[in-house]
Every structure is written in structure tokens, then in C-alpha cells.
Amino acid sequence: MSSSFQAPKGVSEYVPPRADLFSAIRQAFAEQARLAGYGYLELAVFEDTNLFRRGVGESTDVVSKEMYTFEDRGGRSLTLRPEFTATVLRSVLENGLHKQGGLPVKVWATGPAFRAERPQQGRYRQFYQLDLEAIGSEDPQVDAETIAIAANWYRSLGLTRVRLLLNSLGCRECRPAYRARLQEFLRGLDLDEPTRARIEINPLRVLDDKRPDVVAQLAGAPLMADHLCGDCKAHHDRVRELLADLGIAWEDTPRLVRGLDYYTRTTYEFDHPLLGSQSGIGGGGRYDGLSEDIGGPPLPGIGFGLGLDRTILALEAEGAEFAAPPRCEVFGVALGETAERKVFALVDELRKAGIAADMAYGGKKLKGAMKDADRSGARYAVILGERDIAAGSAQVKDLEGGDQAAVPLPEIVTTLKERLSR
């Protein structure tokens, strides 16, 4: 009988073997970040609500509709993090990482984030992200580096259908004139009252509207790309040149905006066409004014958030053959109490040698223990009985090919390491 309790609606949970894939692709990202010199942050899951109000933006759907906010016993308003960038920047500033020299500060983090959205495939109330940020540099090379890290990770997983969508949202110098031009255009459209209210607060967000009737009316909307100042245009051109040098293909997407207010200049999204309406599997961009918005010093930054949940869906949709490390490579089968003690010690020795090993528990007979060995996914079984102990050897069976041979007990670990490395 199962428990009467269930996970809350909209929570993405992972159990073996899917959880093994989840862990493996996260570890693959950790390696990409390490190779590029990014240090790991372990962060708070909840923050002062004002951090997100000031950093993400009061007018965004995230802040106005989707945050899980609560009052603690001290009367403080706290919010489960809906995204990572504001939290990462807060931690960098609070811990003075930007004062230690060698800018940019290069860090990454991972874990759950929370948004009160309508649950559906690829959109959850508790979801998992990989976040990477480079804080303290305006260099276009840093923009291209963050994109390359994500692209290299997707490639390492075996994904081949990922598209990079690229745009520039300008800066605080050139965006106001474009914003006024866009508002003038939008006010002339046939839009509902909530959308009209958004025109006055954050007109760029209207460009992100996915409703077909709105999309059709936006066909003639002015584009930010046509209103970039000289510095922003040069920055955007340089990013594209660097991506070309790295062999990374992109699609210029002049209507691309992100759902958070802090983005400036370089803005990008990774899209997977096999995922339907939830095709965005990651994205990011610059946020050169965010530090000042949350009370810090002028400190430019760029980063991204990649969705672990949607990346797994993309792997499954493509049938990509990214294999998680096996949970068990060698399975011990003991026949008798004396053999059980020796197999228990052998399993520990195998693990110390870096070999994933397990064994049959509960004094099972040979038939039941071998069924456990097959279920474990192990490549080899080590079978030890009283006669084997007397002979000073164990039976090593290849569970794929079926071959079986006696191997001296002192040579078991070495022999298995050699065979598994082939």
C-alpha cells in the first residue's frame, strides 16, 4: 500500500533512472563551468521580497503574479526565489567578491526555483535551473564566453537541434527614445485593457505576447536593433563576430525580449523546436544596471539560466544518447555466511578503487541473488561460495556475454578495473 500523500501539484521530481540522468547532466555542466574558471555558489532558497521587486521589476509577471511570498514569524516578507540572477548578485555584493580583484567575478549555481504558474509539460511550480554569471566586465568577449559555455554543454549532451536566438536590447542611453517610439506604435493597436496598461509600464514586454491576434498586430512594430546607439551597436556586432570565430551559429531575432526588467544589450535564448510551446530551454543576457537597482555599486554583468527540466525533455525528444554513469558496475553474490562477510569487504574495496559496486542482501539463494544482479545493471557479478573460499578465488561472470571464470581473490579488484576500462 502506498502513502496517502502526494507531491504538491506542479513540482518536478526525479527518481531513478531519470534522476541519474538529471544528476549526470548537472555534473557535465559543473565541468564546463570549471573549465572556464567559474566558482560554485550555494545560495539561499528564499530572499527578502524587495530584492526581487527592485531587481526583477514590479511590472513583470514574475513579480506581479508568480512569486511565492510569505511572512515569517518576525513579520518579514520573504519570497522563494523565482530566478537566480538577483540572488547571485546579492551574494556577490554581500560577500565582497567584487572587491577581491580580477574582475569579472565568475560564479555558477544550481537548485530549485519557484513560480506560481499553471502546471503543464515543461512548466512547473518548482523547477530546476543551472545559473552562471560573470559580474564586473562590459567586454563583449564575456558575453560570447557565457554563450559558448552553454552551447558547449548542450553539445556535450548530444543535443543537435538547439537554436541560439540573439538580440540586443540597447542600454539606458538609447532605450528611452525607442521606448517612446514603441509606445506610440502600440497605443494605436486594438489591445485589451491589461495590455494597454503594460504599454505605459513596460512596453517591451508587449513584444513578448504570444497571443496570435496580438502577434499579428505587432508585425510593423519598430525594432530596437534600428535604434541602438553607436556603443550598443558596436558591442552587438563584436559579440556576433566572436560567436562566428567560435563556430557558434545564431539567429538574429529582433523581437526577442526576456521576461525580466533588468536585461540590457546582449539578450539571448536557447530554443528547442521539438518541445512545442515550451521550446525555450535556457536564456540570458546583460544586466548592466541591476547592481545599482538593488543598492550596489555600478557593476555590469551578464549571465544565463538553463532549465534542467526542459533539457531532459529535449534529450528525450531527440533520443540523444547521453549516458549517465552506471549506478552499479559489479554485483557481489555471496553463498553462505562466511562468504557474505568476504563479499561485503570486497564491495567496499571495489568502491574505494572507484568501481560502483553493490551486493545481494538478506542471505538470498543463488537464483534470487542473480536476479538482483541482473536488475542492478551491473556488467559483472562476483560469486563467492564456500568452495571458492577454500580455493582462494571467486567466480567472475560477465552478465552481458555470459562468460564465467575463476579469478584469485587478491586479483579481483585489478582484474575488474582492467575489464571495465576496455
C-alpha positions as CSV (number, residue, x, y, z in Angstrom):
1,M,0.0,0.0,0.0
2,S,1.4,3.4,-1.0
3,S,1.3,6.5,1.1
4,S,-1.9,8.7,1.0
5,F,0.4,11.8,0.5
6,Q,1.5,13.0,-2.9
7,A,3.9,15.7,-4.1
8,P,2.3,19.2,-4.4
9,K,0.9,19.9,-7.9
10,G,3.4,21.3,-10.3
11,V,6.5,20.0,-8.6
12,S,9.1,18.4,-10.9
13,E,10.6,15.4,-9.1
14,Y,13.1,12.8,-10.3
15,V,13.5,9.2,-9.3
16,P,15.9,6.6,-10.7
17,P,16.7,6.0,-13.5
18,R,15.6,9.5,-14.7
19,A,17.2,11.1,-11.6
20,D,20.6,9.5,-12.7
21,L,20.3,11.5,-16.0
22,F,19.4,14.6,-14.0
23,S,22.5,14.3,-11.9
24,A,24.8,13.4,-14.8
25,I,23.8,16.4,-17.0
26,R,24.2,18.7,-13.9
27,Q,27.7,17.3,-13.3
28,A,28.5,17.7,-17.0
29,F,27.6,21.4,-16.6
30,A,29.8,21.7,-13.5
31,E,32.7,20.5,-15.6
32,Q,32.1,23.1,-18.3
33,A,31.9,25.9,-15.7
34,R,35.1,24.6,-14.0
35,L,37.0,24.6,-17.3
36,A,36.0,28.2,-17.8
37,G,37.1,29.3,-14.3
38,Y,33.7,29.7,-12.7
39,G,33.4,29.1,-9.0
40,Y,30.4,27.4,-7.3
41,L,27.9,29.2,-5.1
42,E,25.5,27.5,-2.7
43,L,22.7,30.0,-2.2
44,A,19.7,30.8,-0.1
45,V,16.4,29.5,-1.4
46,F,14.4,32.4,-0.1
47,E,15.2,36.1,0.0
48,D,13.8,39.5,1.1
49,T,10.9,40.1,-1.2
50,N,12.1,43.6,-2.1
51,L,15.2,42.1,-3.7
52,F,13.0,40.7,-6.5
53,R,10.7,43.7,-6.6
54,R,13.6,46.0,-7.1
55,G,15.8,43.7,-9.2
56,V,13.4,41.8,-11.4
57,G,10.8,44.5,-11.7
58,E,7.3,45.3,-10.2
59,S,5.6,45.2,-13.6
60,T,6.9,41.7,-14.6
61,D,4.6,38.7,-14.5
62,V,7.1,37.0,-12.2
63,V,6.8,39.7,-9.5
64,S,3.1,40.7,-10.0
65,K,1.6,37.2,-10.4
66,E,4.0,34.3,-9.9
67,M,6.1,34.7,-6.7
68,Y,5.6,32.5,-3.6
69,T,5.7,35.2,-0.9
70,F,5.1,34.7,2.8
71,E,5.6,36.5,6.1
72,D,7.9,34.8,8.6
73,R,7.4,34.8,12.4
74,G,9.3,38.1,12.7
75,G,6.9,39.8,10.3
76,R,9.4,40.0,7.4
77,S,8.2,39.5,3.9
78,L,10.2,36.6,2.2
79,T,9.9,35.1,-1.2
80,L,11.0,31.7,-2.6
81,R,13.5,32.6,-5.4
82,P,11.7,32.8,-8.8
83,E,15.1,33.2,-10.5
84,F,18.8,33.2,-9.7
85,T,20.4,36.3,-11.0
86,A,19.2,38.8,-8.3
87,T,20.2,36.2,-5.6
88,V,23.6,35.6,-7.1
89,L,24.3,39.4,-7.4
90,R,23.1,39.9,-3.8
91,S,25.5,37.2,-2.6
92,V,28.5,38.6,-4.6
93,L,27.9,42.1,-3.2
94,E,27.2,40.9,0.4
95,N,30.4,38.8,0.5
96,G,32.6,41.4,-1.3
97,L,33.6,39.1,-4.1
98,H,33.8,42.1,-6.4
99,K,36.4,43.7,-4.1
100,Q,38.9,40.9,-4.4
101,G,40.3,42.0,-7.7
102,G,40.4,40.2,-11.0
103,L,37.0,41.2,-12.4
104,P,34.8,39.8,-13.6
105,V,33.6,37.7,-10.7
106,K,32.8,34.3,-12.4
107,V,30.3,32.1,-10.5
108,W,27.7,29.5,-11.0
109,A,24.9,28.0,-9.0
110,T,22.1,25.4,-9.3
111,G,19.0,24.3,-7.5
112,P,15.2,24.7,-7.5
113,A,13.3,27.9,-8.3
114,F,9.6,28.6,-7.7
115,R,6.9,30.2,-9.7
116,A,3.1,30.0,-9.1
117,E,2.3,29.1,-12.7
118,R,-0.3,26.9,-14.3
119,P,1.5,23.5,-14.4
120,Q,2.0,21.8,-17.8
121,Q,4.7,19.9,-19.6
122,G,7.9,21.8,-19.3
123,R,6.4,24.5,-17.0
124,Y,6.4,23.7,-13.3
125,R,5.9,25.5,-9.9
126,Q,9.1,24.0,-8.6
127,F,11.7,23.7,-11.4
128,Y,15.5,23.3,-11.6
129,Q,18.0,25.7,-13.1
130,L,21.7,26.0,-13.8
131,D,22.8,29.6,-13.4
132,L,26.1,31.2,-14.5
133,E,27.1,34.8,-14.1
134,A,30.1,37.0,-15.0
135,I,30.0,40.2,-12.9
136,G,32.2,43.3,-13.4
137,S,33.0,43.5,-17.1
138,E,31.5,45.1,-20.1
139,D,33.8,43.2,-22.5
140,P,31.8,41.6,-25.4
141,Q,34.2,38.6,-25.0
142,V,32.5,37.8,-21.7
143,D,29.1,37.8,-23.4
144,A,30.4,35.4,-26.0
145,E,32.0,33.2,-23.4
146,T,28.8,32.7,-21.5
147,I,27.0,31.7,-24.7
148,A,29.8,29.3,-25.6
149,I,29.7,27.6,-22.2
150,A,26.0,26.8,-22.6
151,A,26.5,25.8,-26.2
152,N,29.4,23.5,-25.4
153,W,27.3,21.9,-22.6
154,Y,24.3,21.3,-24.9
155,R,26.8,19.8,-27.5
156,S,28.4,17.6,-24.8
157,L,25.0,16.1,-24.0
158,G,24.4,15.1,-27.6
159,L,21.7,17.7,-28.4
160,T,21.8,18.7,-32.1
161,R,18.6,20.7,-32.6
162,V,19.3,23.6,-30.2
163,R,18.9,27.0,-31.8
164,L,20.5,30.2,-30.4
165,L,18.3,33.3,-30.8
166,L,20.2,36.6,-30.4
167,N,19.2,40.2,-29.9
168,S,20.3,43.5,-28.3
169,L,18.0,45.5,-26.0
170,G,20.2,48.6,-26.0
171,C,21.2,50.5,-22.9
172,R,19.8,53.2,-20.6
173,E,21.0,55.8,-23.0
174,C,19.4,54.6,-26.2
175,R,16.4,52.7,-25.0
176,P,14.3,55.6,-23.8
177,A,13.9,57.0,-27.3
178,Y,13.0,53.6,-28.6
179,R,10.6,53.0,-25.7
180,A,8.7,56.2,-26.6
181,R,8.5,55.3,-30.3
182,L,7.3,51.8,-29.4
183,Q,4.6,53.2,-27.0
184,E,3.4,55.5,-29.7
185,F,3.0,52.5,-32.1
186,L,1.4,50.2,-29.5
187,R,-1.2,52.8,-28.4
188,G,-2.7,52.6,-31.9
189,L,-3.4,48.9,-31.7
190,D,-6.6,47.1,-30.7
191,L,-5.5,45.7,-27.4
192,D,-7.2,44.7,-24.2
193,E,-7.0,46.9,-21.1
194,P,-4.3,44.9,-19.2
195,T,-2.1,45.0,-22.3
196,R,-2.7,48.7,-22.6
197,A,-1.7,49.2,-19.0
198,R,1.5,47.3,-19.8
199,I,2.3,49.7,-22.6
200,E,2.7,52.5,-20.1
201,I,4.8,50.5,-17.6
202,N,7.0,48.3,-19.8
203,P,6.1,48.3,-23.5
204,L,8.9,45.9,-24.4
205,R,7.0,43.2,-22.6
206,V,4.2,43.6,-25.1
207,L,6.6,42.3,-27.8
208,D,6.8,39.0,-25.8
209,D,3.0,38.5,-26.1
210,K,2.3,35.1,-27.7
211,R,-1.4,35.5,-28.5
212,P,-1.9,35.2,-32.2
213,D,-4.1,38.3,-32.5
214,V,-1.5,40.4,-30.8
215,V,1.4,38.9,-32.7
216,A,-0.3,39.8,-36.0
217,Q,-0.7,43.4,-34.9
218,L,3.0,43.6,-33.9
219,A,4.2,42.9,-37.4
220,G,5.0,46.6,-38.1
221,A,6.4,47.4,-34.6
222,P,9.6,49.4,-34.5
223,L,12.7,47.3,-33.6
224,M,15.3,48.1,-31.0
225,A,18.0,47.0,-33.5
226,D,17.2,50.1,-35.6
227,H,17.6,52.4,-32.6
228,L,20.8,51.2,-31.0
229,C,23.3,53.9,-30.1
230,G,26.8,53.6,-31.5
231,D,28.3,51.9,-28.5
232,C,25.5,49.3,-28.3
233,K,25.7,48.6,-32.0
234,A,29.5,48.1,-31.8
235,H,29.0,45.9,-28.8
236,H,26.4,43.7,-30.5
237,D,28.5,43.5,-33.7
238,R,31.5,42.4,-31.7
239,V,29.5,39.7,-29.9
240,R,28.4,38.3,-33.2
241,E,31.9,38.4,-34.6
242,L,33.2,36.4,-31.6
243,L,30.5,33.8,-31.9
244,A,31.4,33.4,-35.6
245,D,35.0,32.9,-34.6
246,L,33.9,30.1,-32.2
247,G,31.8,28.5,-34.9
248,I,28.6,29.1,-33.0
249,A,25.6,29.7,-35.2
250,W,22.9,32.1,-34.1
251,E,19.7,33.6,-35.5
252,D,19.2,37.4,-35.3
253,T,15.8,37.7,-33.5
254,P,15.0,41.4,-33.3
255,R,11.7,40.9,-31.4
256,L,13.4,38.8,-28.7
257,V,12.8,40.1,-25.2
258,R,13.2,38.4,-21.9
259,G,10.6,38.3,-19.1
260,L,12.6,40.3,-16.6
261,D,13.2,44.0,-16.5
262,Y,16.9,44.1,-15.8
263,Y,18.1,43.0,-19.2
264,T,20.3,45.4,-21.4
265,R,22.3,44.9,-24.5
266,T,23.1,41.3,-25.3
267,T,20.0,39.1,-24.9
268,Y,19.7,35.5,-26.0
269,E,17.7,32.4,-25.8
270,F,18.3,28.7,-26.5
271,D,15.3,27.1,-28.2
272,H,14.5,23.5,-29.0
273,P,11.9,23.1,-31.8
274,L,10.7,19.6,-30.6
275,L,9.2,21.0,-27.3
276,G,6.2,22.8,-28.7
277,S,5.0,25.9,-26.9
278,Q,7.6,25.4,-24.1
279,S,10.6,25.4,-26.5
280,G,12.8,27.8,-24.6
281,I,15.3,25.6,-22.7
282,G,17.6,28.4,-21.5
283,G,18.4,32.0,-21.9
284,G,20.2,35.0,-20.6
285,G,21.8,38.4,-21.3
286,R,23.3,41.5,-19.8
287,Y,22.0,43.3,-16.8
288,D,24.4,46.3,-16.5
289,G,22.2,48.4,-14.2
290,L,21.0,45.7,-11.8
291,S,23.7,46.2,-9.2
292,E,22.6,49.9,-8.7
293,D,18.9,48.8,-8.7
294,I,19.5,46.7,-5.6
295,G,21.7,49.3,-3.8
296,G,25.1,48.2,-5.0
297,P,27.9,50.0,-6.9
298,P,27.9,50.3,-10.8
299,L,28.8,46.8,-11.7
300,P,28.0,45.4,-15.2
301,G,27.1,41.7,-15.5
302,I,25.9,39.0,-17.9
303,G,24.7,35.5,-17.3
304,F,22.1,32.9,-18.0
305,G,19.7,30.4,-16.6
306,L,19.4,27.0,-18.2
307,G,16.4,24.8,-17.5
308,L,17.3,21.3,-16.3
309,D,13.8,20.0,-16.7
310,R,13.4,21.2,-20.3
311,T,16.9,20.0,-21.2
312,I,15.9,16.5,-20.1
313,L,12.7,16.8,-22.1
314,A,14.8,17.9,-25.1
315,L,17.2,14.9,-24.7
316,E,14.2,12.6,-24.6
317,A,12.6,14.3,-27.6
318,E,15.7,13.9,-29.7
319,G,16.5,10.4,-28.4
320,A,20.0,11.7,-27.6
321,E,22.3,9.0,-26.2
322,F,23.8,10.8,-23.3
323,A,24.5,8.1,-20.7
324,A,24.6,8.6,-17.0
325,P,27.4,6.8,-15.2
326,P,26.2,3.4,-14.1
327,R,25.0,3.1,-10.5
328,C,26.4,-0.4,-10.4
329,E,29.2,-2.0,-12.4
330,V,30.0,-5.0,-10.2
331,F,27.5,-7.0,-8.1
332,G,28.6,-9.3,-5.3
333,V,26.8,-12.6,-4.8
334,A,27.6,-14.5,-1.5
335,L,26.6,-18.1,-0.8
336,G,26.8,-18.6,2.9
337,E,27.6,-16.5,6.0
338,T,31.4,-16.7,5.7
339,A,31.2,-15.7,2.0
340,E,28.9,-12.9,2.9
341,R,31.4,-11.2,5.1
342,K,34.1,-11.5,2.5
343,V,31.8,-10.2,-0.3
344,F,30.8,-7.3,2.0
345,A,34.5,-6.4,2.4
346,L,35.2,-6.9,-1.3
347,V,32.4,-4.5,-2.3
348,D,33.9,-1.8,0.0
349,E,37.3,-2.4,-1.6
350,L,35.8,-2.1,-5.1
351,R,34.2,1.2,-4.2
352,K,37.5,2.6,-2.8
353,A,39.0,1.7,-6.1
354,G,36.4,3.8,-7.9
355,I,34.2,1.0,-9.1
356,A,30.4,1.2,-8.5
357,A,29.6,-1.9,-6.6
358,D,26.6,-3.4,-4.8
359,M,25.6,-6.9,-3.4
360,A,22.7,-9.1,-2.6
361,Y,21.4,-8.6,1.0
362,G,19.3,-10.8,3.2
363,G,21.1,-14.1,2.7
364,K,19.4,-14.8,-0.7
365,K,20.0,-18.0,-2.6
366,L,21.9,-18.1,-5.9
367,K,18.8,-17.7,-8.1
368,G,17.4,-14.7,-6.2
369,A,20.8,-13.0,-5.9
370,M,21.5,-13.4,-9.7
371,K,18.1,-11.8,-10.4
372,D,19.2,-8.8,-8.2
373,A,22.5,-8.7,-10.2
374,D,20.6,-8.5,-13.5
375,R,18.3,-5.8,-12.2
376,S,21.2,-3.7,-10.9
377,G,22.5,-3.2,-14.4
378,A,26.0,-4.4,-13.4
379,R,28.4,-5.6,-16.1
380,Y,30.0,-8.2,-13.9
381,A,28.9,-10.4,-11.0
382,V,31.4,-11.8,-8.4
383,I,30.1,-15.0,-7.0
384,L,31.7,-16.4,-3.9
385,G,30.8,-19.7,-2.1
386,E,32.5,-22.0,0.5
387,R,34.3,-23.9,-2.2
388,D,35.6,-20.7,-3.8
389,I,36.9,-19.5,-0.5
390,A,38.7,-22.8,0.0
391,A,40.3,-22.4,-3.4
392,G,41.3,-18.8,-2.8
393,S,39.3,-17.5,-5.7
394,A,35.9,-16.2,-6.8
395,Q,33.8,-16.7,-9.9
396,V,33.6,-13.5,-12.1
397,K,30.7,-13.7,-14.5
398,D,30.2,-11.3,-17.5
399,L,26.5,-10.5,-17.2
400,E,26.3,-9.4,-20.8
401,G,28.2,-12.2,-22.6
402,G,27.7,-14.9,-20.0
403,D,31.3,-16.0,-19.7
404,Q,32.4,-17.0,-16.3
405,A,35.9,-17.8,-14.9
406,A,37.7,-18.2,-11.5
407,V,39.9,-15.3,-10.5
408,P,42.2,-15.4,-7.5
409,L,40.8,-13.2,-4.7
410,P,43.9,-10.9,-4.4
411,E,43.5,-10.1,-8.1
412,I,39.7,-9.4,-8.2
413,V,39.9,-5.6,-8.0
414,T,42.7,-5.3,-10.5
415,T,41.1,-7.7,-12.9
416,L,37.7,-5.9,-12.8
417,K,39.3,-2.5,-13.2
418,E,41.1,-3.7,-16.4
419,R,38.0,-5.3,-17.8
420,L,35.8,-2.2,-17.1
421,S,38.2,0.1,-18.7
422,R,38.2,-1.7,-22.1
